[in-house]
Amino acid sequence: MRLLHSDIMEIQIDRSEEMHLRKELEARSDFEAIRERRYLAMPDLSRTPGSPLHELVERVKRVPTLAGFDVIEIPEIVPADISFDLFDFPPDHPARSQSDTYYVDANNILRTHDTVFWYYYLTDPRVKERLAKGESMGAICYGKVYRKDEIDSRHMNVFHQLGGWYIAPDTEAVTVEDLKGTLAQIARSVFGESVGFRFNPDTFPYTDPSLELELNVKGTAAEGPAKGEWLELLGGGMPKTSVLKKMGVTGYHGWAFGFGLERLAIASMALPDIRLLWSDDARVKRQLVLGETYHEVSKYPPSLRDISFVVPKTFVPNDYFDLVREIGGDLVEDVALLDRYENDAKFGPNKMSYAYRITYRALDRTLTSTEVDALHTRLEHATAEAFAATIR
């Protein structure tokens, strides 16, 4: 692998269209717009000094194989066709649905994966000059991404990814072994030289062949594995020439990777709850050090409340998780489905009954029953209003 250029570029893509879309969001008063504005306003922990996610980024930047790579910062609101069509997502892929992705309008979404940086990188005029000269080049990108998801100790709908790639003219030999070497360097930079790892085949829409890297890391309450078990942490592959061609590039090939920063941080520190990464509690923050096992400052008791309701069969659970987050915020630790069934005679046609158990728990204090009852009552009212639900 060789980088023919010596000037490392910090590329910031023009965000004027994103600013226009944000202004349109500001003018709206619907729940979806309010929710998306709040997520966009959340800090980017990968760019927040003192956060372990920021430290992860800095360690990756120091990986020898990535020396000389450009760094690109891209919009957080991107066109859906760029995010999906250019990257060979099939028409029926779940990521395209509004139950998985936040649509700002009919054509634009909150970015769901940072691999979209490939497109933006190749549109930069200086990169185009390098391509015209037949140079090899590499880049990394990191920041927040957004996906509708379940609620538990491992998942948030706002999280952070880091991705990178290396592309070179077809005359230069670039193999999957080069990618494996890069992923191994990243793993060692985070978990130490003695970390155990292995590679397995994987599948992504925009790379072929594709692979995953599993690490043998300390167990966590969130992930479950004990010492000696394996946990998937990094993914990558060789960019499809068909995808590169859609972006106007032929005669090039290379490798690429991407991973969730939270996933590595949780494994490195054995964090029991992803919410701790956002904590402002000094007792928590001083423990958020990569490689050091986190110890509970205090395990405050949970408050459990059940909610059951009848809704039209068009009900989408991921949309409901969004509503629970909107009402309960960081006080919601877990949402578990207890029961789901239909009974036309009892509920009427095209209706379905759902029952969930909500676990409320604060990271810094004990919640009172009065406080939780009021919060849960708000959730019941919001459920009825947002989903035409009948609370049971």
N, C-alpha and C positions, 0 to 999 in steps of 0.2 A: 504494500500500500504506500502510495506516495502522494503528497499534496504539492502540486507544482507552484502554488502561489504562497507567498510569505506574509501577505497582509491579511490579518484576521479582521473580519468585518463584524460590527454590531449592527444588525439590520432591524429596523423598526418599520413595519408595514404601515402605510397610510391608513388612518382609522376614521376618516371623515364620514364614510358611509355608516360605520358603526355609531358614530356620534349622532348622526341623523336618526338612526333607529332607536337610540336611547332616548332622544327627545320625544319621539313618538310614544315610547313606553311611559315616559313621565306624564304625558297628557292623558293616559288611560287610567281608569279607576277600577277595572275588573281585578278579580283575585289573581289571575295568571300574571298580569302585568305587575301588580304589587309584589308578587313572589319573585319574579325574574329581576326586578329592580333591586330587591334585597340581596339576592344571590350575587348579582354583579357588583354590589357595593361591598361585599365581604372582602377582607384583605387577601392578597395573594401571599400565602405563607412561604412559597418557594422564593419570594423576593423580600422576606421579612427577616432581617438579621436577628439571631437569637433563636429562631425556630429550627428544629431539627430538619425540617424539609429544606430550608435554605442551606443548611450544612451539607445535606445530601447532594444538592446541586453543585456546591463548591467542590465536593469530593469527586463527583463525576467529571467536572471540568478539568480536574488534575490528572485524570486517567491518561497514561502515556499515548495510547492509541488515538485519543481524541485531541491531542495537542495540535493546534493550528486550525481547529474547526471554528467556523463562524457561529455566532449566536444570533438567533432570530426571534423577535417578539411579534406575535400575530394578533389579529383582532379576536375578541371573545364572542362576538356575534358574526357568524359566517353564513354564506349562502348554503342552503341544503344540497343543491346540486354539486357544489364543490366538495362538500363533506362526504357525500354518498356516491353520486354518479361517477365522479372522477376516480374514486377508489374502489370501484367494482363491487360495491354493495349490491346484492341482487334486489330486484324490485320488492320482494316480500320479506326483506330482512327486518327483524324486529326493531332495529335501531331507527328505522325510518318512521315508525309510528309515533303518534302524539302521546301514547302511553309510556314511551321510553325516552322521548326527547322533548326538550322545551322549544316550542316554536314561537318566535317573536312575532312573526306574521306568516303568511302562506309560503314564503320563499326563504326565510332566514331563521336560523336556530342559534341557541347557545351551543358553542362548540362541544362536541361529544368526545372527541379524541384529538390529541395534539399532532397526529400524523398528517393532519391537514396542512401542516407547515410546509410539506413538500411542494405543494402548489405555490404557496406564497414565495418560497425561496426561489423557485425557478422563474418567477415573474420579475425578480429584482434585476434592474438593468446591468448592474455590475456582474451578477451571476451569469446573465445572458452573454456578456462579453467573454467570460471564462469559458462558457460552453462553446462559443464560436471559435475559440483558440484551441479547443480540445483538451482543456485542463481537467484534472481531477479535483474534487472538492468535497468538503464535509461540513455538516452543520448540526447544531443541537437546538432544541426548543423546549421550553418548560412553562408551566403556569396552570391556572385553574381550568377544569373541564366540568361539564354539567350533565348529569343523567338522572332521570327519575328511577328511584330504586326503593328497595325494602328498607325498613328501619330496624337496625340492630347494632351491636357493638362494633361491627366491622365496616358498616356502610354509611356514607353520607351522600347526598345528591350533589354536593359541591366537593370536589376533591382535586388533586393535583397530579399531573403526569409530566414525565420527561421523556423526550424522544430524540433520536439522532440518526443520521444516515451518512453514508459515504458513497459517492458515485464517481465512476471513472469511465474513460472511453473503452470500448469493447476490446481494444488492443492490449489493455492492461488486465492481467489476471487478477480477478477478485473472486474469492471462494467463500463458501459457508464456514470454512475453518477460520477465516479472518473475522467473521462475525462472532464465532464462538470465543475467539481470543479476546475480543472487546468485551463481551458479556462477562467473561471470567475476570477480567481486570476490574470491571465495575463491582462485581460481587466481592472481590478481595478488598477493594477500597472502602466498602461499607462494613463488611463483617470480619475482615482480617485475613491474613495470608493463609491461615490454616482451615478456612471454611471449606466444607465439603459441598460439591455441586455435581449435577449431571444434566444432560440435555435429552429432551424428548421431542418427538415430532408434534407439531401443532398446526392449526389452520387459521389464516387470516385472509380477508378478501383481497388484499392488495400486495401480498408477498407469496412467492412460491420458489423453492420450498420454504416452509416456516418451521420454527422451533420454539420451545420454551426452555428456560433454565430453572431447575429446581434446586433449592438450597437446603442443607441440613442445618437448621437454626434452632435456637432456644424456643421452647414452647411458650405460648401465650394464652391467656384466657380467651382472647378474641378468636384466635385461629385454631386452638385445640391441640396442635401436634406436640408430642413430647420430644425430648431430646432424642435424636436418632431417627425421626420421621422427616418426610420431605414436604416442602412447601413451594409451590410455583410462585416465582417473583418477577421474572423477566421474560419478555417475549421478543421475537424478531424474525427476520427472514430476508430473502432476496427480492427487492422490488420487482414486480411484474413489468416486463417490457411493454405490455399493453397499457398499463397504468401510466408509465413514463411517456408513452406515445400520445396519450390523451392530453398530457401536459405540454406537448410540443417538443419532446426530447426523444431523439433516436440515436442509436449508436453508442448508448451508455448502458452500464449495468452497475450493480453495487450491492450493499447490504444496509439494513435498517433495523432499529430496535425501538422499543417503548415500554414504559412500566409506570405503575402508580407509585408515587412517592410515599403516600401513607402506608402502603403495604410493606415497603421496606422498613419504614420507621417503626411500625408496630412490631415487626419481627426482630429488629435490632434491639429494641428496648423492652420487649415483652409487655407491651401496653395492653391493658384489659379493655380499653374503650377508646374508640377513635376520637370521641369528643375532647379527650384530654389534650390533643394537639392544638385545640383552639382556646384552651383555658387561659384565663388571666390570673388565676390563683398563683401567688408566688411560690407556695409550697409545691405546686405541680410543675411550674415552669422551670424551677431549678433542677428538677429531676429529668427533664427532657433532654438527655444527652445520649447521642448515638453510642451504642455498645454497652451502656450501663442499664442494668435491669431496673425497671420502674417498681417502686413499692407504694402501695396505697397509702395516701395521707390519712384517709379515713373512709371507710365504706359506709356511707349513709344508707339507711334502710329504704327499700323500694316501697312504693305505694301502687297497688294493683287495682285497676278498674276495668270492668268489662263493658263493652258496648255491642249491642246487636240491633240490626235494622233490616228492613226489607226495601230493596231497590230494584229498578229496572235491570234486566239482564245486560244492558249496555254498560253497567258499572265496571270501571277499570281499577283494580287494586292499587296500581302505582299512583293514580290520581288521588286516591284516598290517602296514601302515605304522605303525599304532598300536603294535603289539607291538615293531617295530624301534625306535621312539622310546622305548618303555618300557625296553628293554634298553640301547640305545646312547646315549640322551639327546642332548646337544648335540655328541657326538663323531661323529654320523652327518651327513654333509653331503649325501649323495644316495643314492637307491635307484632303480636303473634295471632295468626288465624286459628280460632278455636273450632269453627264449624261453618259449613256452607252447604245449603241444600235448597231444593225447589219443591214446591207443593202447590200445584195449580188450584186445588180445591181450597186450600187455606189462604194463599197469598194472591191468587189470581194469575192469569196467564202472563208470560213474559216477565215474571218477577222472581227474585232470588233473595234468600235470607243469608246474611253474613253475621258472624259473631267474632269479635276480636278482643284480645286481652292487651290492655295498654299498661306498660310498666313506666311509671313516673319515678324519676330519681335525679336529684341535683348532684353535681359533683362537689359542691362546696358547703352544703348545709342539709339539714333534715327538713323535708317538706311537711307542712302541717296538713291534717285531714281537711280542714276548711279550705286551704289553698288548692289542694288537689281536687276537691269536690267542685269548686268554682270553675277550675280549668276544665274538668271533664264535662261539666254542664255546658260550657261554651262549645266544646267539641260536639256534643250531641246536637245543639242548635245549629251549628255550622254544617254538620253532616246532613241534617234534614233539609237545610236550605240549598246546599251545593249539589246534592245528588237526588233531590226529590224523594228522600228516604222517609220511611216510617219507622221511628224508633220503637223498639219492642221492650 
